[in-house]
């Protein structure tokens, strides 16, 4: 047996690596680490110390979109934010970009779901403090982000 600490990076096939880069830079705050021409870029999340967290490989405008539950392949990536306020900011940014597709309270995490320009789904989540997990229960229910923030900040 061996220990896996965390996901270090993910790589996606996209139609246009530069367009996908612009989305991840402008919407999620990723920065360019390295480019291999116009067809491949390696990006680092703005709070990460990894060499890169996301690789994007352009495979052409005619590439088929990802499917949900109807084909083998990546379902989604999950990016964790530091604070619940970061999650609120992410929700507004994703909504403004027309990328937000859903939001859920899973008991142990508060999650937003979105799609990039190629249809790749990703999650942005805030991890609820572990000591609250048992009392909150697990499962999926509607996210009341404003209520969660008010309860935690007394606002």
C-alpha positions in Angstrom: 0.0 0.0 0.0 1.1 3.6 -0.6 -0.2 7.0 0.4 -1.6 9.6 -2.0 -1.6 13.1 -0.5 -3.7 15.1 -3.1 -4.4 15.6 -6.7 -1.3 17.4 -8.1 -2.6 18.3 -11.5 -5.0 17.4 -14.3 -4.7 17.5 -18.0 -7.6 18.2 -20.4 -7.9 17.8 -24.1 -9.6 21.0 -25.4 -10.5 22.3 -28.9 -8.4 25.5 -28.6 -5.7 25.6 -25.9 -5.4 29.4 -26.1 -9.1 30.0 -25.7 -9.3 27.5 -22.8 -6.3 29.2 -21.2 -8.0 32.6 -21.4 -11.1 31.1 -19.6 -9.1 29.6 -16.8 -6.9 32.7 -16.5 -9.8 35.2 -16.5 -12.4 33.3 -14.6 -10.5 31.1 -12.1 -7.3 33.2 -11.9 -4.8 30.6 -13.2 -1.4 31.8 -14.4 0.7 30.6 -17.3 3.7 28.5 -16.3 4.8 27.2 -19.6 3.5 27.0 -23.2 4.4 24.6 -26.0 3.5 26.6 -29.0 -0.2 27.4 -29.3 -1.4 23.8 -28.7 -0.4 23.1 -25.1 -0.3 25.3 -22.0 0.5 24.5 -18.4 -1.2 26.6 -15.7 -0.9 27.1 -12.0 -3.8 28.0 -9.7 -3.4 31.3 -7.9 -3.0 29.7 -4.5 -0.8 26.8 -5.5 2.8 25.9 -5.1 2.7 23.2 -7.7 4.7 23.5 -10.9 1.3 23.3 -12.7 -2.2 22.3 -11.7 -3.8 22.1 -15.1 -2.5 21.2 -18.6 -4.5 22.1 -21.6 -3.8 20.3 -24.9 -5.5 21.7 -28.0 -6.8 19.0 -30.4 -8.8 21.0 -32.9 -12.1 22.8 -33.4 -13.9 19.7 -34.6 -13.3 17.7 -31.4 -16.4 16.2 -29.9 -17.6 17.7 -26.5 -17.3 15.7 -23.3 -20.4 13.7 -22.2 -22.0 13.3 -18.9 -22.5 9.7 -17.9 -22.6 8.5 -21.5 -18.9 7.8 -22.2 -15.7 7.0 -20.6 -13.6 10.0 -19.6 -13.1 12.7 -17.0 -16.3 13.7 -15.2 -15.1 16.8 -13.4 -12.2 18.5 -11.7 -12.6 19.9 -8.2 -10.8 23.1 -7.1 -10.8 23.9 -3.4 -11.0 27.6 -2.2 -9.5 28.8 1.0 -12.5 30.6 2.5 -16.3 30.7 2.3 -16.0 34.3 1.0 -13.8 33.0 -1.8 -16.7 30.6 -2.7 -19.1 33.5 -2.8 -16.7 35.4 -5.0 -16.3 32.4 -7.3 -20.1 32.0 -7.6 -20.5 35.6 -8.7 -17.5 35.3 -11.2 -18.8 32.1 -12.7 -22.4 33.4 -12.9 -21.1 36.6 -14.7 -19.2 34.4 -17.1 -22.3 32.3 -17.9 -20.4 29.2 -16.7 -22.2 28.4 -13.5 -24.4 25.2 -13.9 -25.2 24.2 -10.3 -24.6 24.5 -6.6 -24.9 22.0 -3.8 -24.4 21.5 -0.1 -22.8 18.0 0.4 -22.5 18.3 4.2 -18.7 18.2 4.2 -18.4 20.7 1.4 -20.2 23.6 -0.2 -19.9 23.2 -4.0 -20.4 25.2 -7.2 -20.4 23.5 -10.6 -19.5 25.1 -13.9 -18.4 24.3 -17.4 -15.5 25.7 -19.4 -15.9 26.8 -23.1 -15.3 23.2 -24.2 -17.9 21.8 -21.9 -15.5 20.3 -19.3 -17.3 20.3 -16.0 -15.5 21.5 -12.9 -16.3 22.1 -9.2 -15.2 24.9 -7.0 -15.7 24.1 -3.4 -15.1 25.1 0.2 -14.5 22.3 2.7 -16.7 22.6 5.8 -14.6 22.3 9.0 -14.2 18.6 9.8 -15.7 19.0 13.3 -19.1 19.9 11.7 -19.3 17.0 9.3 -21.2 14.6 11.6 -23.8 17.2 12.7 -24.4 18.4 9.1 -24.8 14.9 7.7 -23.8 13.8 4.2 -25.8 13.8 0.9 -26.7 16.5 -1.5 -29.1 19.3 -0.8 -29.7 22.9 -2.0 -26.9 25.3 -1.2 -27.8 28.3 1.0 -24.5 30.2 0.6 -25.8 33.4 2.0 -27.2 31.6 5.1 -23.9 29.7 5.6 -22.0 33.0 5.4 -24.4 34.8 7.8 -24.2 31.9 10.3 -20.4 31.8 10.2 -19.8 35.5 10.3 -22.7 36.7 12.4 -23.8 39.0 9.7 
